[in-house]
Amino acid sequence: MVNTLASSDYCDTYDLNKSPLFGRRPPLLPSLVIELTERCNNNCVHCYINLPRNDAKAISRELTTGEWKDILNQAAEMGVLAVHFTGGEPLLRDDFAELYLHARHLGMRVLLFTNGRCITPELAEMFSRIPPLEKIEVTVYGMQPTTYDAVARCPGAFDEFWRGVQLLLQRKVPFIVKGALLPQNKGDRERFEAWAQTIPWMEGTPSYSMFFEMRGRRDSGKKNENIAQLRTTPEDGLSVLTRDEIRYRKDMAQFCQKYMGASGIRLFSCGAGLSLSIDAYGIIQPCLRLRMPELCYDIRKGSLKEALTVFFPRIREILAENPDYLERCANCFIKGLCEQCPAKSWSEHGTLDTPVDYYCAIAHEQARYLGLIEPGESAWEVTNGRERVERVINTLLEGDTGKT
Amino acid sequence: MQELDMDARYIPSGNIVAREIEGELIIVPLVSGIGDIDDELFSVNETGKVIWDRLDGKTSLTQVVQLLADQYSVSRQEMEQDVRGFVGELLKRKMITDARASPASS
């Protein structure tokens, strides 16, 4: 779509997600993730973070409205254009609307992750009048009361979710849906994807969370055992990822061009610490998932700016030491296919540099499918990884143009 | 081009938030209906920015033209064309409002 302003002498329009907005110098802090609460009105069987909705201890520890506003003000000063509100269920905060409007009046776009259950006519009206400028992302746990409520372990949850999304549809508030693939809702997948196609703002098929993470606080071995039981196997996961073969091949061609190659001994080759995440209690983490106390910064004792410019640059210098990691992950050319990272290592093993076999198996499953490795081969032992990646990219691109 | 009252004084609309980030002026829609699509931001170029900075609700467009023509040593005619073009676009997008009609104006 050509915008009349795009060819103007005075203005350019930008889609923040697609265009580099700043030709000269990017903002000090481009975006901020805010986990408004760990509490949730769902009690999902697979969740890595949730606490009960009325958890008194959590409520007493959460930042106040004033503290969040101060953080948002600091973020605006540092150039943040997009803030991401997540949880737990962020709409459980009584002051959500106030914080949302504060962020929007500071000139920020807002990305909201929600289960949709707390969307009221008033909230839907607010999103319609003052749009978040990002599509709201609603996670769907089932397409009928029996399946949804079995995942969320909360009677009546489905009805509230359904009412919430209907309110968004009625007010024409842009949103997309994502699924969580679990044994309890496996039979709903077809129905879910058919419904998702009717949502005007969906682009392609919905994504799923299925390679579930362990509890990020390392707070419950029992819950972790349950999560491990619910994880999709690498084989089943591959069949879900490749269900739209054409899209998968196209995505993977682009992905392989950008992200493959061994990461070496530096642990943080990702964006951790370059952008910031804050938990419900004001603890700034290198990323949303990495909650190792030694790597976190208490904003109540400092500032966003100090965290970004002084504290996290030191964190990003940390090198891997674990011999197993150095042998495997540091040398592995299919890094881009693997979810191994310090956060996953922390939640699984309590260290930053221990290989997580589950994610390793998923990456190898995909690599075999793409033809990057042979059956029985370990990717970290491959010496001509770059050559293989180039060959596979060419094959994927040829497929994309209809060649054989 | 939209016909403009050059005696009018304009101020940024409450429908948008204007932010200066690393020297760049970014206009972020606050309410629905500012952009053609939902996730647009607007980046104002150098010429637009110097005009924008003069839209303070106190200075008429005629005065803006004169001030900027003097400041940048360009002809009045040239500057008026730029002001008319830029202000016309801002009005079309409801990004500015006539200060005389604004309750906040004195």
Boltz contact constraints between the chains, C-beta under 6 A:
constraints:
  - contact:
      token1: [A, 3]
      token2: [B, 36]
      max_distance: 6.0
  - contact:
      token1: [A, 8]
      token2: [B, 89]
      max_distance: 6.0
  - contact:
      token1: [A, 10]
      token2: [B, 45]
      max_distance: 6.0
  - contact:
      token1: [A, 10]
      token2: [B, 48]
      max_distance: 6.0
  - contact:
      token1: [A, 10]
      token2: [B, 86]
      max_distance: 6.0
  - contact:
      token1: [A, 11]
      token2: [B, 42]
      max_distance: 6.0
  - contact:
      token1: [A, 11]
      token2: [B, 44]
      max_distance: 6.0
  - contact:
      token1: [A, 12]
      token2: [B, 43]
      max_distance: 6.0
  - contact:
      token1: [A, 13]
      token2: [B, 40]
      max_distance: 6.0
  - contact:
      token1: [A, 13]
      token2: [B, 42]
      max_distance: 6.0
  - contact:
      token1: [A, 14]
      token2: [B, 41]
      max_distance: 6.0
  - contact:
      token1: [A, 14]
      token2: [B, 43]
      max_distance: 6.0
  - contact:
      token1: [A, 15]
      token2: [B, 39]
      max_distance: 6.0
  - contact:
      token1: [A, 25]
      token2: [B, 22]
      max_distance: 6.0
  - contact:
      token1: [A, 27]
      token2: [B, 21]
      max_distance: 6.0
  - contact:
      token1: [A, 27]
      token2: [B, 22]
      max_distance: 6.0
  - contact:
      token1: [A, 79]
      token2: [B, 21]
      max_distance: 6.0
  - contact:
      token1: [A, 107]
      token2: [B, 17]
      max_distance: 6.0
  - contact:
      token1: [A, 107]
      token2: [B, 19]
      max_distance: 6.0
  - contact:
      token1: [A, 107]
      token2: [B, 28]
      max_distance: 6.0
  - contact:
      token1: [A, 130]
      token2: [B, 31]
      max_distance: 6.0
  - contact:
      token1: [A, 131]
      token2: [B, 32]
      max_distance: 6.0
  - contact:
      token1: [A, 133]
      token2: [B, 39]
      max_distance: 6.0
  - contact:
      token1: [A, 174]
      token2: [B, 38]
      max_distance: 6.0
